[in-house]
């Protein structure tokens, strides 16, 4: 069974975990209705993508 010979220091542990952080999603604004949307996806509020209506959205 593998057992470490030396104690892992705080610095070594933190360097190993340096790439494990989460990045927030990139949110852009829709050019039609100015609502926040994810890039390369249709706008959930107006249903347009690249100037074309791709989803019919019912207004409540």
C-alpha distance matrix in Angstrom:
0.0 3.8 6.4 10.0 12.3 15.4 16.7 17.8 21.6 23.9 25.5 22.4 21.4 25.0 25.3 22.4 24.1 27.6 28.1 27.1 30.6 33.0 36.4 39.5 41.4 44.4 47.5 50.8 54.3 56.2 59.3 61.4 60.8 58.7 56.0 52.4 50.5 47.3 48.0 48.6 49.3 52.5 53.8 53.2 56.5 59.0 57.2 58.0 56.0 57.5 60.9 60.9 60.6 57.7 57.2 60.1 59.4 61.5 62.9 62.6
3.8 0.0 3.8 6.7 9.3 12.2 13.6 14.4 18.2 20.6 22.0 18.8 18.0 21.7 21.8 19.0 21.1 24.4 25.1 24.4 27.9 30.6 33.8 37.1 39.2 42.0 45.2 48.5 52.0 54.1 57.1 59.3 58.8 56.5 54.0 50.3 48.5 45.3 45.9 46.6 47.5 50.8 52.1 51.7 54.9 57.4 55.7 56.3 54.1 55.5 59.0 59.2 59.1 56.3 55.9 58.8 58.1 60.4 61.7 61.5
6.4 3.8 0.0 3.8 6.4 9.1 10.3 11.8 15.5 18.1 19.8 17.0 16.3 20.1 20.6 18.2 20.3 23.6 24.9 24.2 27.4 30.4 33.7 36.9 39.3 42.1 45.3 48.7 52.2 54.4 57.4 59.8 59.1 56.7 54.2 50.4 48.9 45.8 46.5 47.6 48.4 51.7 52.8 52.3 55.4 58.0 56.5 57.2 55.1 56.5 59.9 60.3 60.1 57.5 57.0 59.9 59.0 61.1 62.2 61.9
10.0 6.7 3.8 0.0 3.8 5.6 7.1 8.4 12.0 14.9 16.4 13.6 13.4 17.2 17.6 15.7 18.0 21.1 22.7 22.5 25.6 28.8 32.0 35.3 37.9 40.5 43.8 47.1 50.6 53.1 56.0 58.5 57.8 55.2 52.9 49.1 47.7 44.7 45.2 46.4 47.5 50.9 51.8 51.6 54.5 57.1 55.8 56.3 54.1 55.3 58.7 59.4 59.4 56.9 56.6 59.5 58.5 60.7 61.7 61.4
12.3 9.3 6.4 3.8 0.0 3.8 7.0 9.3 12.4 15.8 17.0 14.5 15.2 18.9 19.1 17.8 20.4 23.1 25.1 25.2 28.2 31.6 34.6 38.1 40.7 43.2 46.5 49.8 53.4 55.9 58.7 61.3 60.7 58.0 55.8 52.0 50.6 47.6 48.1 49.4 50.6 54.0 54.9 54.8 57.7 60.2 59.0 59.3 57.1 58.2 61.6 62.4 62.5 60.2 59.9 62.8 61.9 64.1 65.0 64.8
15.4 12.2 9.1 5.6 3.8 0.0 3.8 6.3 8.9 12.5 13.7 11.7 12.7 16.2 16.6 15.9 18.5 21.0 23.4 23.6 26.3 29.8 32.8 36.1 39.0 41.4 44.7 47.9 51.5 54.2 56.9 59.6 58.9 56.1 53.9 50.1 49.0 46.2 46.7 48.2 49.5 52.9 53.6 53.5 56.3 58.9 57.8 58.1 56.0 57.0 60.3 61.3 61.5 59.3 59.0 61.9 60.8 63.0 63.7 63.4
16.7 13.6 10.3 7.1 7.0 3.8 0.0 3.8 6.2 9.4 11.4 10.0 10.2 13.6 14.8 14.3 16.3 18.9 21.5 21.4 23.8 27.4 30.4 33.6 36.6 39.2 42.3 45.6 49.1 51.9 54.7 57.3 56.4 53.5 51.3 47.6 46.7 43.9 44.7 46.4 47.6 50.9 51.3 51.1 53.7 56.5 55.6 56.0 54.0 55.1 58.4 59.4 59.5 57.4 56.9 59.7 58.4 60.5 61.0 60.7
17.8 14.4 11.8 8.4 9.3 6.3 3.8 0.0 3.8 6.7 8.3 6.4 6.5 10.0 11.0 10.6 12.6 15.1 17.8 17.9 20.3 23.9 26.8 30.1 33.1 35.5 38.7 42.0 45.5 48.3 51.0 53.7 52.9 50.0 47.9 44.1 43.1 40.4 41.0 42.8 44.0 47.4 47.8 47.8 50.4 53.0 52.2 52.5 50.4 51.5 54.7 55.8 55.9 53.9 53.6 56.4 55.1 57.3 57.8 57.6
21.6 18.2 15.5 12.0 12.4 8.9 6.2 3.8 0.0 3.8 5.4 5.2 6.2 8.6 9.9 10.8 12.5 14.3 17.5 17.9 19.7 23.4 26.1 29.3 32.5 34.7 37.8 41.0 44.5 47.5 50.1 52.9 52.0 48.9 47.0 43.2 42.6 40.0 40.6 42.7 44.0 47.3 47.5 47.6 50.0 52.6 52.0 52.2 50.2 51.1 54.3 55.6 55.8 54.0 53.7 56.5 55.1 57.3 57.5 57.3
23.9 20.6 18.1 14.9 15.8 12.5 9.4 6.7 3.8 0.0 3.8 5.5 5.1 6.0 8.5 9.9 10.6 12.0 15.5 15.7 16.9 20.6 23.2 26.2 29.6 31.8 34.8 38.0 41.4 44.5 47.1 49.9 48.9 45.7 43.8 40.1 39.6 37.2 38.0 40.2 41.5 44.6 44.7 44.7 46.9 49.7 49.2 49.5 47.6 48.6 51.7 53.0 53.2 51.5 51.1 53.8 52.2 54.3 54.5 54.2
25.5 22.0 19.8 16.4 17.0 13.7 11.4 8.3 5.4 3.8 0.0 3.8 5.5 5.2 6.1 8.6 9.9 10.4 14.0 15.0 16.3 20.1 22.3 25.4 28.7 30.6 33.7 36.7 40.2 43.3 45.8 48.7 47.9 44.7 43.0 39.2 38.7 36.2 36.7 38.9 40.4 43.7 43.9 44.2 46.4 49.0 48.5 48.5 46.4 47.1 50.2 51.8 52.2 50.6 50.5 53.3 51.9 54.2 54.3 54.3
22.4 18.8 17.0 13.6 14.5 11.7 10.0 6.4 5.2 5.5 3.8 0.0 3.8 5.5 5.1 6.2 8.8 9.9 13.0 14.1 16.2 20.0 22.4 25.8 28.8 30.8 34.1 37.1 40.7 43.6 46.1 49.0 48.4 45.3 43.6 39.8 38.9 36.1 36.4 38.3 39.9 43.3 43.8 44.1 46.6 49.1 48.3 48.2 46.0 46.7 50.0 51.4 51.8 50.0 49.9 52.9 51.7 54.1 54.5 54.6
21.4 18.0 16.3 13.4 15.2 12.7 10.2 6.5 6.2 5.1 5.5 3.8 0.0 3.8 5.5 5.2 6.4 8.8 11.7 11.8 13.9 17.6 20.4 23.7 26.7 29.1 32.3 35.5 39.0 41.8 44.6 47.3 46.5 43.5 41.5 37.7 36.8 34.1 34.8 36.7 37.9 41.3 41.6 41.7 44.2 46.8 46.1 46.3 44.3 45.3 48.5 49.7 49.8 48.0 47.6 50.5 49.2 51.5 51.9 51.8
25.0 21.7 20.1 17.2 18.9 16.2 13.6 10.0 8.6 6.0 5.2 5.5 3.8 0.0 3.8 5.4 5.1 6.0 9.5 10.0 11.3 15.1 17.6 20.8 24.0 26.2 29.3 32.4 35.9 38.9 41.5 44.3 43.5 40.4 38.5 34.8 34.1 31.5 32.1 34.3 35.6 38.9 39.1 39.3 41.7 44.2 43.6 43.8 41.8 42.7 45.8 47.2 47.5 45.8 45.5 48.3 46.9 49.2 49.4 49.4
25.3 21.8 20.6 17.6 19.1 16.6 14.8 11.0 9.9 8.5 6.1 5.1 5.5 3.8 0.0 3.8 5.4 5.1 8.3 10.1 11.9 15.6 17.6 21.1 24.1 25.9 29.2 32.2 35.8 38.7 41.1 44.1 43.6 40.5 38.8 35.0 34.1 31.3 31.5 33.4 35.1 38.6 39.0 39.5 42.0 44.3 43.6 43.4 41.2 41.8 45.0 46.5 47.0 45.3 45.4 48.4 47.2 49.8 50.1 50.4
22.4 19.0 18.2 15.7 17.8 15.9 14.3 10.6 10.8 9.9 8.6 6.2 5.2 5.4 3.8 0.0 3.8 5.6 7.5 8.6 11.4 15.0 17.4 21.0 23.7 25.8 29.2 32.3 35.9 38.6 41.2 44.0 43.5 40.7 38.8 34.9 33.7 30.7 31.0 32.6 34.1 37.6 38.3 38.6 41.4 43.7 42.7 42.7 40.4 41.2 44.5 45.7 46.1 44.2 44.1 47.2 46.2 48.7 49.3 49.6
24.1 21.1 20.3 18.0 20.4 18.5 16.3 12.6 12.5 10.6 9.9 8.8 6.4 5.1 5.4 3.8 0.0 3.8 5.6 5.4 7.9 11.6 14.3 17.8 20.6 22.9 26.2 29.4 33.0 35.7 38.5 41.2 40.4 37.6 35.6 31.8 30.6 27.8 28.4 30.3 31.5 34.9 35.4 35.5 38.2 40.6 39.8 39.9 37.9 38.9 42.1 43.2 43.4 41.6 41.3 44.2 43.0 45.5 46.0 46.1
27.6 24.4 23.6 21.1 23.1 21.0 18.9 15.1 14.3 12.0 10.4 9.9 8.8 6.0 5.1 5.6 3.8 0.0 3.8 5.7 7.0 10.6 12.5 16.1 19.0 20.9 24.2 27.2 30.8 33.7 36.2 39.1 38.5 35.5 33.8 30.0 29.0 26.2 26.5 28.6 30.2 33.6 33.9 34.4 36.9 39.3 38.5 38.4 36.2 36.9 40.2 41.6 42.0 40.4 40.4 43.3 42.1 44.7 45.1 45.4
28.1 25.1 24.9 22.7 25.1 23.4 21.5 17.8 17.5 15.5 14.0 13.0 11.7 9.5 8.3 7.5 5.6 3.8 0.0 3.8 5.7 8.6 10.3 14.1 16.5 18.4 21.9 24.9 28.6 31.2 33.7 36.6 36.2 33.4 31.6 27.8 26.4 23.4 23.5 25.3 26.9 30.4 31.1 31.7 34.4 36.5 35.5 35.4 33.1 33.8 37.1 38.4 38.9 37.1 37.2 40.3 39.3 42.0 42.6 43.1
27.1 24.4 24.2 22.5 25.2 23.6 21.4 17.9 17.9 15.7 15.0 14.1 11.8 10.0 10.1 8.6 5.4 5.7 3.8 0.0 3.8 6.7 9.5 13.0 15.5 18.1 21.3 24.6 28.2 30.7 33.6 36.1 35.5 32.8 30.6 26.8 25.5 22.6 23.3 25.1 26.2 29.5 30.0 30.2 32.9 35.4 34.4 34.6 32.6 33.8 37.0 38.0 38.1 36.2 35.9 38.8 37.7 40.2 40.8 41.0
30.6 27.9 27.4 25.6 28.2 26.3 23.8 20.3 19.7 16.9 16.3 16.2 13.9 11.3 11.9 11.4 7.9 7.0 5.7 3.8 0.0 3.8 6.6 9.9 12.8 15.4 18.5 21.8 25.3 28.0 30.9 33.5 32.6 29.8 27.7 23.9 22.9 20.3 21.3 23.6 24.6 27.7 27.8 28.0 30.4 33.0 32.3 32.6 30.8 32.0 35.0 36.2 36.3 34.6 34.3 37.0 35.6 38.0 38.3 38.5
33.0 30.6 30.4 28.8 31.6 29.8 27.4 23.9 23.4 20.6 20.1 20.0 17.6 15.1 15.6 15.0 11.6 10.6 8.6 6.7 3.8 0.0 3.8 6.6 9.3 12.3 15.1 18.6 22.0 24.6 27.7 30.1 29.1 26.4 24.1 20.3 19.3 16.7 18.0 20.3 21.1 24.1 24.1 24.2 26.7 29.2 28.6 29.0 27.3 28.7 31.6 32.7 32.7 31.0 30.6 33.2 31.8 34.2 34.6 34.8
36.4 33.8 33.7 32.0 34.6 32.8 30.4 26.8 26.1 23.2 22.3 22.4 20.4 17.6 17.6 17.4 14.3 12.5 10.3 9.5 6.6 3.8 0.0 3.8 6.5 8.8 11.9 15.2 18.7 21.5 24.3 26.9 26.2 23.3 21.4 17.6 16.5 14.0 14.9 17.6 18.6 21.6 21.6 22.1 24.5 26.8 26.3 26.3 24.5 25.6 28.5 29.9 30.1 28.7 28.5 31.3 29.9 32.5 32.7 33.3
39.5 37.1 36.9 35.3 38.1 36.1 33.6 30.1 29.3 26.2 25.4 25.8 23.7 20.8 21.1 21.0 17.8 16.1 14.1 13.0 9.9 6.6 3.8 0.0 3.8 6.5 8.8 12.4 15.6 18.4 21.5 23.9 22.8 20.0 17.8 14.0 13.4 11.4 13.0 16.1 16.6 19.3 18.7 19.1 21.1 23.6 23.4 23.6 22.3 23.6 26.2 27.6 27.6 26.5 26.0 28.5 26.9 29.4 29.3 29.8
41.4 39.2 39.3 37.9 40.7 39.0 36.6 33.1 32.5 29.6 28.7 28.8 26.7 24.0 24.1 23.7 20.6 19.0 16.5 15.5 12.8 9.3 6.5 3.8 0.0 3.8 6.1 9.6 12.9 15.3 18.5 20.8 20.0 17.4 15.3 11.4 10.1 7.7 9.3 12.4 12.8 15.5 15.2 15.8 18.1 20.3 19.9 20.0 18.6 20.0 22.6 23.9 23.9 22.7 22.4 25.0 23.6 26.3 26.5 27.4
44.4 42.0 42.1 40.5 43.2 41.4 39.2 35.5 34.7 31.8 30.6 30.8 29.1 26.2 25.9 25.8 22.9 20.9 18.4 18.1 15.4 12.3 8.8 6.5 3.8 0.0 3.8 6.6 10.2 12.8 15.5 18.3 17.9 15.1 13.7 10.0 8.8 6.5 7.1 10.6 11.7 14.4 14.0 15.4 17.4 19.1 18.8 18.3 16.6 17.5 20.1 21.8 22.3 21.6 21.7 24.4 23.2 26.1 26.2 27.4
47.5 45.2 45.3 43.8 46.5 44.7 42.3 38.7 37.8 34.8 33.7 34.1 32.3 29.3 29.2 29.2 26.2 24.2 21.9 21.3 18.5 15.1 11.9 8.8 6.1 3.8 0.0 3.8 6.9 9.7 12.7 15.1 14.3 11.5 9.9 6.2 5.7 5.0 6.7 10.5 10.7 12.5 11.2 12.7 14.1 15.9 16.1 15.8 14.7 15.9 18.0 19.8 19.9 19.6 19.5 21.9 20.4 23.1 22.9 24.1
50.8 48.5 48.7 47.1 49.8 47.9 45.6 42.0 41.0 38.0 36.7 37.1 35.5 32.4 32.2 32.3 29.4 27.2 24.9 24.6 21.8 18.6 15.2 12.4 9.6 6.6 3.8 0.0 3.8 6.7 9.2 12.0 11.7 8.9 8.4 5.7 5.5 6.1 6.3 9.8 10.4 11.5 10.1 12.4 13.3 14.3 14.8 13.7 12.7 13.2 15.0 17.3 17.9 18.2 18.5 20.8 19.5 22.4 22.1 23.8
54.3 52.0 52.2 50.6 53.4 51.5 49.1 45.5 44.5 41.4 40.2 40.7 39.0 35.9 35.8 35.9 33.0 30.8 28.6 28.2 25.3 22.0 18.7 15.6 12.9 10.2 6.9 3.8 0.0 3.8 6.2 8.7 8.1 5.1 5.4 4.5 5.8 8.2 8.7 11.5 11.4 11.2 8.9 11.3 11.2 11.8 13.1 12.0 11.8 12.4 13.3 15.7 16.1 17.1 17.3 19.0 17.5 20.2 19.5 21.4
56.2 54.1 54.4 53.1 55.9 54.2 51.9 48.3 47.5 44.5 43.3 43.6 41.8 38.9 38.7 38.6 35.7 33.7 31.2 30.7 28.0 24.6 21.5 18.4 15.3 12.8 9.7 6.7 3.8 0.0 3.8 5.5 5.7 4.5 5.3 6.2 6.3 9.0 9.1 10.8 10.1 8.9 6.5 9.5 9.1 8.7 9.9 8.4 8.7 9.6 9.9 12.1 12.4 13.8 14.1 15.8 14.7 17.5 17.1 19.5
59.3 57.1 57.4 56.0 58.7 56.9 54.7 51.0 50.1 47.1 45.8 46.1 44.6 41.5 41.1 41.2 38.5 36.2 33.7 33.6 30.9 27.7 24.3 21.5 18.5 15.5 12.7 9.2 6.2 3.8 0.0 3.8 6.0 5.6 8.2 9.7 10.0 12.3 11.6 12.7 12.6 11.3 9.4 12.7 11.8 10.3 11.6 9.2 9.4 8.9 8.3 11.4 12.6 14.7 15.7 17.1 16.5 19.3 18.7 21.5
61.4 59.3 59.8 58.5 61.3 59.6 57.3 53.7 52.9 49.9 48.7 49.0 47.3 44.3 44.1 44.0 41.2 39.1 36.6 36.1 33.5 30.1 26.9 23.9 20.8 18.3 15.1 12.0 8.7 5.5 3.8 0.0 3.8 5.9 8.2 10.8 11.3 14.0 13.9 14.6 13.6 11.2 9.0 11.7 10.0 7.7 9.6 7.7 9.3 9.6 7.7 10.0 10.4 13.1 13.8 14.5 13.8 16.3 15.6 18.6
60.8 58.8 59.1 57.8 60.7 58.9 56.4 52.9 52.0 48.9 47.9 48.4 46.5 43.5 43.6 43.5 40.4 38.5 36.2 35.5 32.6 29.1 26.2 22.8 20.0 17.9 14.3 11.7 8.1 5.7 6.0 3.8 0.0 3.9 5.5 8.9 10.3 13.8 14.6 15.9 14.4 12.0 8.8 10.4 7.9 6.8 9.8 9.3 11.5 12.7 11.2 12.9 12.3 14.6 14.3 14.5 12.8 14.8 13.4 16.0
58.7 56.5 56.7 55.2 58.0 56.1 53.5 50.0 48.9 45.7 44.7 45.3 43.5 40.4 40.5 40.7 37.6 35.5 33.4 32.8 29.8 26.4 23.3 20.0 17.4 15.1 11.5 8.9 5.1 4.5 5.6 5.9 3.9 0.0 3.8 6.5 8.8 12.2 13.1 15.2 14.2 12.7 9.5 11.4 9.6 9.6 12.2 11.5 12.7 13.6 12.9 15.2 15.1 16.9 16.7 17.5 15.7 17.7 16.3 18.4
56.0 54.0 54.2 52.9 55.8 53.9 51.3 47.9 47.0 43.8 43.0 43.6 41.5 38.5 38.8 38.8 35.6 33.8 31.6 30.6 27.7 24.1 21.4 17.8 15.3 13.7 9.9 8.4 5.4 5.3 8.2 8.2 5.5 3.8 0.0 3.8 6.4 10.1 12.1 14.4 12.7 11.3 7.7 8.6 7.0 8.5 10.9 11.3 12.7 14.5 14.3 15.9 15.1 16.2 15.3 16.1 13.9 15.9 14.6 16.2
52.4 50.3 50.4 49.1 52.0 50.1 47.6 44.1 43.2 40.1 39.2 39.8 37.7 34.8 35.0 34.9 31.8 30.0 27.8 26.8 23.9 20.3 17.6 14.0 11.4 10.0 6.2 5.7 4.5 6.2 9.7 10.8 8.9 6.5 3.8 0.0 3.8 7.1 9.5 12.4 11.2 10.9 7.9 8.8 8.8 10.9 12.3 12.6 13.0 14.8 15.6 17.2 16.7 17.1 16.3 17.8 15.7 18.0 17.2 18.6
50.5 48.5 48.9 47.7 50.6 49.0 46.7 43.1 42.6 39.6 38.7 38.9 36.8 34.1 34.1 33.7 30.6 29.0 26.4 25.5 22.9 19.3 16.5 13.4 10.1 8.8 5.7 5.5 5.8 6.3 10.0 11.3 10.3 8.8 6.4 3.8 0.0 3.8 6.5 9.0 7.4 7.7 5.7 7.1 8.7 10.4 10.5 10.7 10.5 12.6 14.1 15.3 14.8 14.6 14.1 16.2 14.7 17.5 17.6 19.2
47.3 45.3 45.8 44.7 47.6 46.2 43.9 40.4 40.0 37.2 36.2 36.1 34.1 31.5 31.3 30.7 27.8 26.2 23.4 22.6 20.3 16.7 14.0 11.4 7.7 6.5 5.0 6.1 8.2 9.0 12.3 14.0 13.8 12.2 10.1 7.1 3.8 0.0 3.8 6.6 5.9 8.0 7.8 9.3 11.8 13.3 12.5 12.3 11.0 12.9 15.3 16.3 16.2 15.3 15.2 17.9 16.9 20.0 20.6 22.2
48.0 45.9 46.5 45.2 48.1 46.7 44.7 41.0 40.6 38.0 36.7 36.4 34.8 32.1 31.5 31.0 28.4 26.5 23.5 23.3 21.3 18.0 14.9 13.0 9.3 7.1 6.7 6.3 8.7 9.1 11.6 13.9 14.6 13.1 12.1 9.5 6.5 3.8 0.0 3.8 5.5 8.3 9.1 11.7 14.0 14.6 13.4 12.2 9.8 10.8 13.7 15.1 15.9 15.1 15.9 19.0 18.7 22.1 22.8 24.8
48.6 46.6 47.6 46.4 49.4 48.2 46.4 42.8 42.7 40.2 38.9 38.3 36.7 34.3 33.4 32.6 30.3 28.6 25.3 25.1 23.6 20.3 17.6 16.1 12.4 10.6 10.5 9.8 11.5 10.8 12.7 14.6 15.9 15.2 14.4 12.4 9.0 6.6 3.8 0.0 3.8 7.0 9.3 12.1 14.8 14.7 12.6 11.1 8.0 8.9 12.4 13.1 14.1 12.8 14.2 17.7 18.1 21.7 23.0 25.4
49.3 47.5 48.4 47.5 50.6 49.5 47.6 44.0 44.0 41.5 40.4 39.9 37.9 35.6 35.1 34.1 31.5 30.2 26.9 26.2 24.6 21.1 18.6 16.6 12.8 11.7 10.7 10.4 11.4 10.1 12.6 13.6 14.4 14.2 12.7 11.2 7.4 5.9 5.5 3.8 0.0 3.8 6.5 8.6 11.7 11.9 9.5 8.9 6.8 9.3 12.0 12.0 12.0 10.3 11.0 14.4 14.6 18.2 19.7 21.9
52.5 50.8 51.7 50.9 54.0 52.9 50.9 47.4 47.3 44.6 43.7 43.3 41.3 38.9 38.6 37.6 34.9 33.6 30.4 29.5 27.7 24.1 21.6 19.3 15.5 14.4 12.5 11.5 11.2 8.9 11.3 11.2 12.0 12.7 11.3 10.9 7.7 8.0 8.3 7.0 3.8 0.0 3.8 6.2 8.9 8.4 5.8 5.5 4.7 8.2 9.9 9.4 8.6 7.3 7.7 10.8 11.1 14.8 16.3 18.8
53.8 52.1 52.8 51.8 54.9 53.6 51.3 47.8 47.5 44.7 43.9 43.8 41.6 39.1 39.0 38.3 35.4 33.9 31.1 30.0 27.8 24.1 21.6 18.7 15.2 14.0 11.2 10.1 8.9 6.5 9.4 9.0 8.8 9.5 7.7 7.9 5.7 7.8 9.1 9.3 6.5 3.8 0.0 3.8 5.6 5.7 4.9 5.5 6.6 9.8 10.5 10.6 9.4 9.2 8.6 10.7 9.8 13.1 13.9 16.3
53.2 51.7 52.3 51.6 54.8 53.5 51.1 47.8 47.6 44.7 44.2 44.1 41.7 39.3 39.5 38.6 35.5 34.4 31.7 30.2 28.0 24.2 22.1 19.1 15.8 15.4 12.7 12.4 11.3 9.5 12.7 11.7 10.4 11.4 8.6 8.8 7.1 9.3 11.7 12.1 8.6 6.2 3.8 0.0 3.8 5.9 5.5 8.1 9.8 13.4 13.8 13.3 11.1 10.4 8.4 9.8 7.9 10.8 11.6 13.4
56.5 54.9 55.4 54.5 57.7 56.3 53.7 50.4 50.0 46.9 46.4 46.6 44.2 41.7 42.0 41.4 38.2 36.9 34.4 32.9 30.4 26.7 24.5 21.1 18.1 17.4 14.1 13.3 11.2 9.1 11.8 10.0 7.9 9.6 7.0 8.8 8.7 11.8 14.0 14.8 11.7 8.9 5.6 3.8 0.0 3.8 5.9 8.6 11.2 14.4 13.9 13.6 11.3 11.8 9.6 9.8 7.0 9.2 8.9 11.0
59.0 57.4 58.0 57.1 60.2 58.9 56.5 53.0 52.6 49.7 49.0 49.1 46.8 44.2 44.3 43.7 40.6 39.3 36.5 35.4 33.0 29.2 26.8 23.6 20.3 19.1 15.9 14.3 11.8 8.7 10.3 7.7 6.8 9.6 8.5 10.9 10.4 13.3 14.6 14.7 11.9 8.4 5.7 5.9 3.8 0.0 3.8 5.8 9.2 12.0 10.8 10.4 8.0 9.4 7.9 7.9 6.3 9.0 9.1 12.2
57.2 55.7 56.5 55.8 59.0 57.8 55.6 52.2 52.0 49.2 48.5 48.3 46.1 43.6 43.6 42.7 39.8 38.5 35.5 34.4 32.3 28.6 26.3 23.4 19.9 18.8 16.1 14.8 13.1 9.9 11.6 9.6 9.8 12.2 10.9 12.3 10.5 12.5 13.4 12.6 9.5 5.8 4.9 5.5 5.9 3.8 0.0 3.8 6.9 10.3 9.8 8.4 5.7 5.9 4.6 6.1 6.0 9.7 11.1 14.2
58.0 56.3 57.2 56.3 59.3 58.1 56.0 52.5 52.2 49.5 48.5 48.2 46.3 43.8 43.4 42.7 39.9 38.4 35.4 34.6 32.6 29.0 26.3 23.6 20.0 18.3 15.8 13.7 12.0 8.4 9.2 7.7 9.3 11.5 11.3 12.6 10.7 12.3 12.2 11.1 8.9 5.5 5.5 8.1 8.6 5.8 3.8 0.0 3.8 6.7 6.1 5.3 4.2 5.6 6.7 8.7 9.5 13.1 14.2 17.5
56.0 54.1 55.1 54.1 57.1 56.0 54.0 50.4 50.2 47.6 46.4 46.0 44.3 41.8 41.2 40.4 37.9 36.2 33.1 32.6 30.8 27.3 24.5 22.3 18.6 16.6 14.7 12.7 11.8 8.7 9.4 9.3 11.5 12.7 12.7 13.0 10.5 11.0 9.8 8.0 6.8 4.7 6.6 9.8 11.2 9.2 6.9 3.8 0.0 3.8 5.5 5.4 6.4 6.5 8.8 11.7 12.8 16.5 17.8 20.9
57.5 55.5 56.5 55.3 58.2 57.0 55.1 51.5 51.1 48.6 47.1 46.7 45.3 42.7 41.8 41.2 38.9 36.9 33.8 33.8 32.0 28.7 25.6 23.6 20.0 17.5 15.9 13.2 12.4 9.6 8.9 9.6 12.7 13.6 14.5 14.8 12.6 12.9 10.8 8.9 9.3 8.2 9.8 13.4 14.4 12.0 10.3 6.7 3.8 0.0 3.8 5.6 8.4 9.3 12.2 14.9 16.1 19.7 20.8 24.1
60.9 59.0 59.9 58.7 61.6 60.3 58.4 54.7 54.3 51.7 50.2 50.0 48.5 45.8 45.0 44.5 42.1 40.2 37.1 37.0 35.0 31.6 28.5 26.2 22.6 20.1 18.0 15.0 13.3 9.9 8.3 7.7 11.2 12.9 14.3 15.6 14.1 15.3 13.7 12.4 12.0 9.9 10.5 13.8 13.9 10.8 9.8 6.1 5.5 3.8 0.0 3.8 6.9 9.2 11.9 13.7 15.0 18.3 19.1 22.6
60.9 59.2 60.3 59.4 62.4 61.3 59.4 55.8 55.6 53.0 51.8 51.4 49.7 47.2 46.5 45.7 43.2 41.6 38.4 38.0 36.2 32.7 29.9 27.6 23.9 21.8 19.8 17.3 15.7 12.1 11.4 10.0 12.9 15.2 15.9 17.2 15.3 16.3 15.1 13.1 12.0 9.4 10.6 13.3 13.6 10.4 8.4 5.3 5.4 5.6 3.8 0.0 3.8 6.1 9.1 11.0 13.1 16.4 17.9 21.4
60.6 59.1 60.1 59.4 62.5 61.5 59.5 55.9 55.8 53.2 52.2 51.8 49.8 47.5 47.0 46.1 43.4 42.0 38.9 38.1 36.3 32.7 30.1 27.6 23.9 22.3 19.9 17.9 16.1 12.4 12.6 10.4 12.3 15.1 15.1 16.7 14.8 16.2 15.9 14.1 12.0 8.6 9.4 11.1 11.3 8.0 5.7 4.2 6.4 8.4 6.9 3.8 0.0 3.8 5.8 7.2 9.4 12.7 14.5 18.1
57.7 56.3 57.5 56.9 60.2 59.3 57.4 53.9 54.0 51.5 50.6 50.0 48.0 45.8 45.3 44.2 41.6 40.4 37.1 36.2 34.6 31.0 28.7 26.5 22.7 21.6 19.6 18.2 17.1 13.8 14.7 13.1 14.6 16.9 16.2 17.1 14.6 15.3 15.1 12.8 10.3 7.3 9.2 10.4 11.8 9.4 5.9 5.6 6.5 9.3 9.2 6.1 3.8 0.0 3.8 6.8 9.5 13.0 15.5 18.7
57.2 55.9 57.0 56.6 59.9 59.0 56.9 53.6 53.7 51.1 50.5 49.9 47.6 45.5 45.4 44.1 41.3 40.4 37.2 35.9 34.3 30.6 28.5 26.0 22.4 21.7 19.5 18.5 17.3 14.1 15.7 13.8 14.3 16.7 15.3 16.3 14.1 15.2 15.9 14.2 11.0 7.7 8.6 8.4 9.6 7.9 4.6 6.7 8.8 12.2 11.9 9.1 5.8 3.8 0.0 3.8 6.1 9.6 12.4 15.3
60.1 58.8 59.9 59.5 62.8 61.9 59.7 56.4 56.5 53.8 53.3 52.9 50.5 48.3 48.4 47.2 44.2 43.3 40.3 38.8 37.0 33.2 31.3 28.5 25.0 24.4 21.9 20.8 19.0 15.8 17.1 14.5 14.5 17.5 16.1 17.8 16.2 17.9 19.0 17.7 14.4 10.8 10.7 9.8 9.8 7.9 6.1 8.7 11.7 14.9 13.7 11.0 7.2 6.8 3.8 0.0 3.8 6.6 9.6 12.7
59.4 58.1 59.0 58.5 61.9 60.8 58.4 55.1 55.1 52.2 51.9 51.7 49.2 46.9 47.2 46.2 43.0 42.1 39.3 37.7 35.6 31.8 29.9 26.9 23.6 23.2 20.4 19.5 17.5 14.7 16.5 13.8 12.8 15.7 13.9 15.7 14.7 16.9 18.7 18.1 14.6 11.1 9.8 7.9 7.0 6.3 6.0 9.5 12.8 16.1 15.0 13.1 9.4 9.5 6.1 3.8 0.0 3.8 6.4 9.3
61.5 60.4 61.1 60.7 64.1 63.0 60.5 57.3 57.3 54.3 54.2 54.1 51.5 49.2 49.8 48.7 45.5 44.7 42.0 40.2 38.0 34.2 32.5 29.4 26.3 26.1 23.1 22.4 20.2 17.5 19.3 16.3 14.8 17.7 15.9 18.0 17.5 20.0 22.1 21.7 18.2 14.8 13.1 10.8 9.2 9.0 9.7 13.1 16.5 19.7 18.3 16.4 12.7 13.0 9.6 6.6 3.8 0.0 3.8 6.3
62.9 61.7 62.2 61.7 65.0 63.7 61.0 57.8 57.5 54.5 54.3 54.5 51.9 49.4 50.1 49.3 46.0 45.1 42.6 40.8 38.3 34.6 32.7 29.3 26.5 26.2 22.9 22.1 19.5 17.1 18.7 15.6 13.4 16.3 14.6 17.2 17.6 20.6 22.8 23.0 19.7 16.3 13.9 11.6 8.9 9.1 11.1 14.2 17.8 20.8 19.1 17.9 14.5 15.5 12.4 9.6 6.4 3.8 0.0 3.8
62.6 61.5 61.9 61.4 64.8 63.4 60.7 57.6 57.3 54.2 54.3 54.6 51.8 49.4 50.4 49.6 46.1 45.4 43.1 41.0 38.5 34.8 33.3 29.8 27.4 27.4 24.1 23.8 21.4 19.5 21.5 18.6 16.0 18.4 16.2 18.6 19.2 22.2 24.8 25.4 21.9 18.8 16.3 13.4 11.0 12.2 14.2 17.5 20.9 24.1 22.6 21.4 18.1 18.7 15.3 12.7 9.3 6.3 3.8 0.0
